[in-house]
């Protein structure tokens, strides 16, 4: 079972990650925020691509769910930490970190 401490440990080990408050959550960011941890430590939200989100939600629905509303349609995904192993959490955080580290395409 993954924990809030696992989120912090794994995320801060990813290159360039900074930690900052974000509303009532703790945010992890590189160029952009790629993950947030709920104050109660039970869930985290990660930025995935919509197709990555869909796959995670289909293959592990107890652990992954789209964030409600428009944020979820953009790929933001809620993780229930108790439903994940630390290795599964690490894999998901690394995917989100890549999205947070990528340069935005030129307009």
SETOR-195575 format. One record per residue: residue number from 0; residue in one letter; x, y, z of N, C-alpha, C in turn. Coordinates in Angstrom, 1 decimal. Example, Ala and Ser with C-alpha at 12.3 -4.5 7.8 and 13.67 -1.06 7.14 Angstrom:
2
{pt 0, 'a', {13.2, -5.7, 7.8}, {12.3, -4.5, 7.8}, {13.2, -3.3, 7.8}} {pt 1, 's', {12.8, -2.2, 7.1}, {13.7, -1.1, 7.1}, {12.9, 0.0, 7.9}} 
//
This chain:
107
{pt 0, 'x', {0.8, -1.2, 0.0}, {0.0, 0.0, 0.0}, {0.9, 1.2, 0.0}} {pt 1, 'x', {0.6, 2.2, -0.9}, {1.4, 3.4, -1.0}, {0.8, 4.4, 0.0}} {pt 2, 'x', {1.7, 5.3, 0.4}, {1.3, 6.3, 1.4}, {1.7, 7.7, 0.9}} {pt 3, 'x', {1.2, 8.7, 1.7}, {1.6, 10.1, 1.4}, {3.1, 10.3, 1.4}} {pt 4, 'x', {3.7, 9.6, 2.4}, {5.2, 9.7, 2.5}, {5.8, 9.2, 1.2}} {pt 5, 'x', {5.3, 8.1, 0.6}, {5.8, 7.6, -0.7}, {5.7, 8.6, -1.8}} {pt 6, 'x', {4.5, 9.3, -1.8}, {4.3, 10.4, -2.8}, {5.4, 11.4, -2.7}} {pt 7, 'x', {5.7, 11.9, -1.5}, {6.7, 12.9, -1.3}, {8.1, 12.4, -1.6}} {pt 8, 'x', {8.4, 11.2, -1.2}, {9.7, 10.6, -1.4}, {10.0, 10.4, -2.9}} {pt 9, 'x', {9.1, 9.8, -3.6}, {9.2, 9.5, -5.0}, {9.3, 10.8, -5.8}} {pt 10, 'x', {8.3, 11.7, -5.6}, {8.2, 12.9, -6.4}, {9.5, 13.8, -6.2}} {pt 11, 'x', {9.9, 14.0, -4.9}, {11.1, 14.8, -4.7}, {12.4, 14.2, -5.2}} {pt 12, 'x', {12.4, 12.9, -5.5}, {13.6, 12.3, -6.1}, {13.6, 12.5, -7.6}} {pt 13, 'x', {12.5, 12.9, -8.2}, {12.5, 13.2, -9.7}, {13.2, 14.5, -10.0}} {pt 14, 'x', {14.0, 14.5, -10.9}, {14.9, 15.7, -11.2}, {14.1, 17.0, -11.4}} {pt 15, 'x', {14.6, 18.0, -10.6}, {14.0, 19.3, -10.8}, {12.7, 19.6, -10.0}} {pt 16, 'x', {12.2, 18.6, -9.3}, {10.9, 18.7, -8.7}, {11.0, 19.7, -7.5}} {pt 17, 'x', {10.1, 20.6, -7.4}, {10.0, 21.6, -6.3}, {8.6, 21.3, -5.6}} {pt 18, 'x', {8.6, 21.6, -4.4}, {7.4, 21.4, -3.6}, {6.9, 22.8, -3.1}} {pt 19, 'x', {5.5, 22.9, -3.3}, {4.9, 24.2, -2.9}, {3.5, 24.0, -2.5}} {pt 20, 'x', {3.0, 24.9, -1.7}, {1.5, 24.8, -1.3}, {0.7, 25.1, -2.6}} {pt 21, 'x', {-0.4, 24.5, -2.7}, {-1.4, 24.8, -3.8}, {-2.8, 24.6, -3.3}} {pt 22, 'x', {-3.4, 25.7, -2.9}, {-4.7, 25.7, -2.3}, {-4.6, 24.9, -1.0}} {pt 23, 'x', {-5.4, 23.8, -0.9}, {-5.4, 23.0, 0.4}, {-4.5, 21.7, 0.1}} {pt 24, 'x', {-3.7, 21.7, -0.9}, {-2.9, 20.6, -1.2}, {-1.4, 20.9, -1.2}} {pt 25, 'x', {-0.5, 19.9, -1.4}, {0.9, 20.1, -1.6}, {1.1, 19.8, -3.1}} {pt 26, 'x', {1.8, 20.7, -3.8}, {2.0, 20.6, -5.2}, {3.5, 20.2, -5.5}} {pt 27, 'x', {3.6, 19.3, -6.5}, {5.0, 18.9, -7.0}, {5.1, 19.4, -8.4}} {pt 28, 'x', {6.1, 20.2, -8.7}, {6.2, 20.8, -10.0}, {7.6, 20.8, -10.5}} {pt 29, 'x', {7.7, 20.8, -11.9}, {9.0, 21.0, -12.6}, {8.8, 22.3, -13.3}} {pt 30, 'x', {8.5, 22.2, -14.6}, {8.1, 23.5, -15.3}, {6.6, 23.8, -14.9}} {pt 31, 'x', {5.8, 22.8, -14.7}, {4.4, 23.0, -14.3}, {4.1, 21.9, -13.3}} {pt 32, 'x', {3.0, 22.1, -12.6}, {2.6, 21.2, -11.6}, {2.2, 19.9, -12.3}} {pt 33, 'x', {2.7, 18.8, -11.8}, {2.4, 17.5, -12.3}, {1.7, 16.6, -11.3}} {pt 34, 'x', {1.7, 17.0, -10.0}, {1.0, 16.1, -9.0}, {0.7, 17.0, -7.8}} {pt 35, 'x', {-0.4, 16.7, -7.2}, {-0.8, 17.3, -5.9}, {-1.2, 16.2, -4.9}} {pt 36, 'x', {-0.9, 16.5, -3.7}, {-1.2, 15.5, -2.6}, {-2.2, 16.2, -1.7}} {pt 37, 'x', {-3.3, 15.5, -1.4}, {-4.4, 16.0, -0.5}, {-3.9, 16.1, 0.9}} {pt 38, 'x', {-4.4, 17.1, 1.6}, {-4.0, 17.4, 3.0}, {-4.2, 16.2, 3.9}} {pt 39, 'x', {-5.2, 15.3, 3.6}, {-5.4, 14.2, 4.5}, {-4.5, 13.0, 4.1}} {pt 40, 'x', {-3.7, 13.1, 3.0}, {-2.8, 12.1, 2.6}, {-3.4, 10.9, 2.0}} {pt 41, 'x', {-4.7, 10.9, 1.7}, {-5.3, 9.7, 1.2}, {-5.3, 9.6, -0.3}} {pt 42, 'x', {-5.2, 10.7, -1.0}, {-5.3, 10.7, -2.4}, {-4.2, 11.7, -3.0}} {pt 43, 'x', {-3.9, 11.5, -4.3}, {-3.1, 12.4, -5.0}, {-3.7, 12.6, -6.4}} {pt 44, 'x', {-3.5, 13.8, -7.0}, {-3.9, 14.0, -8.3}, {-2.7, 14.1, -9.2}} {pt 45, 'x', {-2.8, 13.5, -10.4}, {-1.7, 13.5, -11.3}, {-2.1, 14.0, -12.7}} {pt 46, 'x', {-1.2, 14.6, -13.4}, {-1.5, 15.1, -14.8}, {-1.1, 14.0, -15.7}} {pt 47, 'x', {-2.1, 13.3, -16.3}, {-1.8, 12.3, -17.4}, {-2.4, 12.8, -18.7}} {pt 48, 'x', {-2.0, 12.2, -19.8}, {-2.7, 12.5, -21.0}, {-4.1, 11.8, -20.9}} {pt 49, 'x', {-5.1, 12.3, -21.6}, {-6.4, 11.6, -21.6}, {-6.4, 10.1, -21.9}} {pt 50, 'x', {-5.6, 9.7, -22.9}, {-5.5, 8.3, -23.2}, {-4.8, 7.5, -22.1}} {pt 51, 'x', {-3.8, 8.1, -21.5}, {-3.1, 7.4, -20.3}, {-4.1, 7.2, -19.2}} {pt 52, 'x', {-4.8, 8.3, -18.9}, {-5.9, 8.3, -17.9}, {-6.9, 7.2, -18.1}} {pt 53, 'x', {-7.4, 7.1, -19.3}, {-8.4, 6.1, -19.7}, {-7.8, 4.7, -19.4}} {pt 54, 'x', {-6.6, 4.4, -19.9}, {-6.0, 3.1, -19.7}, {-5.9, 2.8, -18.2}} {pt 55, 'x', {-5.4, 3.7, -17.4}, {-5.2, 3.5, -16.0}, {-6.6, 3.2, -15.3}} {pt 56, 'x', {-7.6, 4.0, -15.7}, {-8.9, 3.9, -15.0}, {-9.5, 2.6, -15.4}} {pt 57, 'x', {-9.3, 2.1, -16.6}, {-9.9, 0.8, -17.1}, {-9.2, -0.4, -16.4}} {pt 58, 'x', {-7.9, -0.3, -16.3}, {-7.1, -1.4, -15.8}, {-7.0, -1.5, -14.3}} {pt 59, 'x', {-7.2, -0.4, -13.6}, {-7.1, -0.4, -12.1}, {-8.1, 0.7, -11.6}} {pt 60, 'x', {-9.4, 0.4, -11.7}, {-10.5, 1.4, -11.4}, {-10.5, 1.7, -9.9}} {pt 61, 'x', {-10.1, 0.8, -9.0}, {-10.1, 1.1, -7.6}, {-9.0, 2.1, -7.2}} {pt 62, 'x', {-8.0, 2.3, -8.0}, {-6.9, 3.2, -7.7}, {-7.0, 4.5, -8.5}} {pt 63, 'x', {-7.5, 4.5, -9.7}, {-7.5, 5.6, -10.6}, {-8.9, 6.1, -11.0}} {pt 64, 'x', {-9.1, 7.4, -11.0}, {-10.4, 7.9, -11.4}, {-10.2, 9.3, -11.9}} {pt 65, 'x', {-10.9, 9.7, -13.0}, {-10.7, 11.1, -13.5}, {-11.2, 12.1, -12.4}} {pt 66, 'x', {-10.5, 13.2, -12.3}, {-10.9, 14.3, -11.4}, {-12.2, 14.8, -12.0}} {pt 67, 'x', {-13.1, 15.2, -11.1}, {-14.4, 15.7, -11.6}, {-14.3, 16.9, -12.5}} {pt 68, 'x', {-15.2, 17.1, -13.5}, {-15.3, 18.3, -14.3}, {-14.2, 18.4, -15.3}} {pt 69, 'x', {-14.0, 19.6, -15.7}, {-13.1, 19.9, -16.8}, {-11.6, 19.4, -16.6}} {pt 70, 'x', {-11.2, 19.5, -15.4}, {-9.8, 19.1, -15.1}, {-9.6, 17.6, -15.4}} {pt 71, 'x', {-10.6, 16.8, -15.1}, {-10.5, 15.4, -15.4}, {-10.5, 15.1, -16.9}} {pt 72, 'x', {-11.2, 15.9, -17.7}, {-11.3, 15.8, -19.1}, {-9.9, 16.2, -19.7}} {pt 73, 'x', {-9.1, 16.9, -19.0}, {-7.8, 17.3, -19.5}, {-6.7, 16.2, -19.1}} {pt 74, 'x', {-7.1, 15.2, -18.3}, {-6.2, 14.1, -17.9}, {-5.9, 14.1, -16.5}} {pt 75, 'x', {-6.3, 15.1, -15.7}, {-6.0, 15.1, -14.3}, {-6.8, 13.9, -13.6}} {pt 76, 'x', {-6.0, 13.1, -12.9}, {-6.5, 11.8, -12.4}, {-6.3, 11.7, -10.9}} {pt 77, 'x', {-7.3, 11.3, -10.2}, {-7.1, 11.0, -8.7}, {-6.7, 9.6, -8.5}} {pt 78, 'x', {-5.7, 9.5, -7.6}, {-5.2, 8.2, -7.2}, {-5.6, 8.0, -5.7}} {pt 79, 'x', {-6.1, 6.8, -5.5}, {-6.4, 6.4, -4.1}, {-5.2, 5.6, -3.7}} {pt 80, 'x', {-4.4, 6.2, -2.8}, {-3.1, 5.6, -2.5}, {-3.1, 4.2, -1.9}} {pt 81, 'x', {-4.1, 3.9, -1.0}, {-4.2, 2.6, -0.4}, {-4.4, 1.5, -1.4}} {pt 82, 'x', {-4.8, 1.8, -2.6}, {-5.1, 0.8, -3.7}, {-3.9, 0.6, -4.6}} {pt 83, 'x', {-2.7, 1.3, -4.3}, {-1.5, 1.2, -5.1}, {-0.4, 0.6, -4.3}} {pt 84, 'x', {0.5, -0.1, -5.0}, {1.8, -0.4, -4.4}, {2.7, 0.8, -4.6}} {pt 85, 'x', {3.8, 0.9, -3.8}, {4.8, 2.0, -4.1}, {5.3, 1.9, -5.5}} {pt 86, 'x', {5.5, 0.8, -6.1}, {6.0, 0.7, -7.4}, {5.0, 1.2, -8.5}} {pt 87, 'x', {3.7, 0.9, -8.3}, {2.7, 1.4, -9.2}, {2.6, 2.9, -9.0}} {pt 88, 'x', {2.7, 3.4, -7.8}, {2.7, 4.9, -7.6}, {3.9, 5.5, -8.3}} {pt 89, 'x', {5.1, 4.9, -8.2}, {6.3, 5.5, -8.8}, {6.1, 5.5, -10.3}} {pt 90, 'x', {5.6, 4.5, -10.9}, {5.4, 4.5, -12.4}, {4.4, 5.6, -12.8}} {pt 91, 'x', {3.3, 5.8, -12.1}, {2.4, 6.8, -12.4}, {3.0, 8.2, -12.2}} {pt 92, 'x', {3.7, 8.4, -11.1}, {4.4, 9.7, -10.9}, {5.4, 10.0, -12.0}} {pt 93, 'x', {6.1, 9.0, -12.4}, {7.1, 9.3, -13.5}, {6.5, 9.7, -14.8}} {pt 94, 'x', {5.3, 9.1, -15.1}, {4.6, 9.6, -16.3}, {4.1, 11.0, -16.1}} {pt 95, 'x', {3.6, 11.3, -15.0}, {3.1, 12.7, -14.7}, {4.3, 13.7, -14.8}} {pt 96, 'x', {5.4, 13.3, -14.2}, {6.6, 14.2, -14.1}, {7.0, 14.5, -15.6}} {pt 97, 'x', {7.0, 13.5, -16.5}, {7.4, 13.8, -17.9}, {6.5, 14.9, -18.5}} {pt 98, 'x', {5.2, 14.8, -18.2}, {4.3, 15.9, -18.7}, {4.6, 17.2, -18.0}} {pt 99, 'x', {4.9, 17.2, -16.8}, {5.3, 18.5, -16.1}, {6.6, 19.1, -16.5}} {pt 100, 'x', {7.5, 18.2, -17.0}, {8.8, 18.7, -17.4}, {8.9, 19.1, -18.8}} {pt 101, 'x', {7.9, 18.7, -19.6}, {7.9, 19.0, -21.1}, {7.7, 20.4, -21.3}} {pt 102, 'x', {8.3, 21.0, -22.4}, {8.1, 22.3, -22.8}, {6.7, 22.4, -23.5}} {pt 103, 'x', {6.0, 23.5, -23.2}, {4.7, 23.6, -23.9}, {5.0, 23.9, -25.4}} {pt 104, 'x', {4.2, 23.3, -26.3}, {4.4, 23.6, -27.7}, {4.2, 25.1, -28.0}} {pt 105, 'x', {4.9, 25.6, -29.0}, {4.8, 27.0, -29.4}, {3.4, 27.2, -30.0}} {pt 106, 'x', {2.8, 28.3, -29.8}, {1.5, 28.6, -30.4}, {1.6, 29.3, -31.7}} 
//
